[in-house]
Amino acid sequence: MNLKDLLLRMLPRGFRMALRRLRLKMISHRYRGLSASEVFSKIYQQGAWGDSGDSAQPFYSGTGSHDAVTVDTYVAALTSFLNSMGGKSTVLDVGCGDFNVGSRLREYCSSYLAADVVPSLIEYNRVKFAALQVDFRVLDIISERAPAVDVIFIRQVLQHLSNSQIQSAIANLRESCRFLVVTEHLPAGAGFQANLDKPAGPDIRSYIGSGVVLSLPPFSINAKSVRELCRVRDADGFIVTSVYEFSGG
Ligand SMILES: C[S@@+](CC[C@H](N)C(=O)[O-])C[C@H]1O[C@@H](n2cnc3c(N)ncnc32)[C@H](O)[C@@H]1O
């Protein structure tokens, strides 16, 4: 935890939440009226999730995509899940980002389609990861139906979208797979309220004591089963990965 977070923690909860709401409002203002493609292109251009520290790597998807413990735990859980399927699966990675995470799962899948709403990022990944035989595509999951595969990963993507965008994304994902593997940041502690709304942007709902839980209203996703695959401690909570199984997929 950095000094700023530590000082923030020392403030009374009500004051802290008011400050965080204000910060969320200021951040959201910068992205108002932009399409999803424009919002996330701007986030990468401005390095709103940090940078790699290497000018040869112009795209950086944030610490959740690079922290060693976070990524290793996720890769171990997903490897074990994929290997339990009795044969390699066809996979779609929605919001693949800089592909630091997805690149480590490629060998456990029969085919790998990696999609993102940022066209320049997809072009860059095509060249950088050419040896991995990944089909990189531009796709906006808010407005486009996902291609049909066995398993879809959507990792730390929904947390950046508004509730109505998440509703549309679910509709576009729901019929396209048997297993939907969802990773979201959830803050810990008392006062947690699932699925509070926010506009699309680089920030997440933990600013307002919230996080995305698809099994709860207003999403209430209807699955045959839901199982947690892993959780990793993060600054103010956990990064949780769950798999939803659908009967018809
Ligand atoms: C925080 S990054 C996570 C990247 C990657 N999933 C990972 O875990 O390392 C979120 C990614 O979701 C992408 N994204 C956001 N909205 C999207 C949408 N509507 N359709 C497809 N990708 C989207 C962003 O461009 C960004 O690359």
The ligand as a Tripos MOL2 file, in Angstrom:
@<TRIPOS>MOLECULE
LIG
   27    29     1     0     0
SMALL
NO_CHARGES

@<TRIPOS>ATOM
      1 C1         -7.7550   -3.6990  -17.2120 C.3       1 LIG1
      2 S1         -7.5900   -4.2780  -18.8350 S.3       1 LIG1
      3 C2         -7.4620   -6.0400  -18.5580 C.3       1 LIG1
      4 C3         -6.6930   -6.7400  -19.6470 C.3       1 LIG1
      5 C4         -6.6100   -8.2610  -19.5420 C.3       1 LIG1
      6 N1         -7.9330   -8.8650  -19.5570 N.3       1 LIG1
      7 C5         -5.8500   -8.6710  -18.3150 C.2       1 LIG1
      8 O1         -6.4630   -9.1540  -17.3720 O.co2     1 LIG1
      9 O2         -4.6320   -8.4990  -18.2950 O.co2     1 LIG1
     10 C6         -9.2510   -4.1530  -19.5290 C.3       1 LIG1
     11 C7         -9.2730   -4.3580  -21.0290 C.3       1 LIG1
     12 O3        -10.6300   -4.4660  -21.4450 O.3       1 LIG1
     13 C8        -10.7610   -3.8240  -22.7000 C.3       1 LIG1
     14 N2        -12.1870   -3.4930  -22.9260 N.ar      1 LIG1
     15 C9        -12.9010   -2.5560  -22.2900 C.ar      1 LIG1
     16 N3        -14.1520   -2.4870  -22.7820 N.ar      1 LIG1
     17 C10       -14.2310   -3.4180  -23.7490 C.ar      1 LIG1
     18 C11       -15.2620   -3.8060  -24.6530 C.ar      1 LIG1
     19 N4        -16.4600   -3.1710  -24.6370 N.pl3     1 LIG1
     20 N5        -15.0290   -4.8200  -25.5300 N.ar      1 LIG1
     21 C12       -13.8010   -5.4200  -25.5500 C.ar      1 LIG1
     22 N6        -12.7760   -5.0620  -24.7420 N.ar      1 LIG1
     23 C13       -12.9730   -4.0790  -23.8460 C.ar      1 LIG1
     24 C14        -9.8510   -2.6190  -22.5770 C.3       1 LIG1
     25 O4         -9.5010   -2.0410  -23.8090 O.3       1 LIG1
     26 C15        -8.6670   -3.2170  -21.8290 C.3       1 LIG1
     27 O5         -7.6920   -3.7000  -22.7150 O.3       1 LIG1
@<TRIPOS>BOND
     1     1     2 1
     2     2     3 1
     3     2    10 1
     4     3     4 1
     5     4     5 1
     6     5     6 1
     7     5     7 1
     8     7     8 2
     9     7     9 1
    10    10    11 1
    11    11    12 1
    12    11    26 1
    13    12    13 1
    14    13    14 1
    15    13    24 1
    16    14    15 ar
    17    14    23 ar
    18    15    16 ar
    19    16    17 ar
    20    17    18 ar
    21    17    23 ar
    22    18    19 1
    23    18    20 ar
    24    20    21 ar
    25    21    22 ar
    26    22    23 ar
    27    24    25 1
    28    24    26 1
    29    26    27 1
@<TRIPOS>SUBSTRUCTURE
     1 LIG1         1 GROUP 0 **** ****
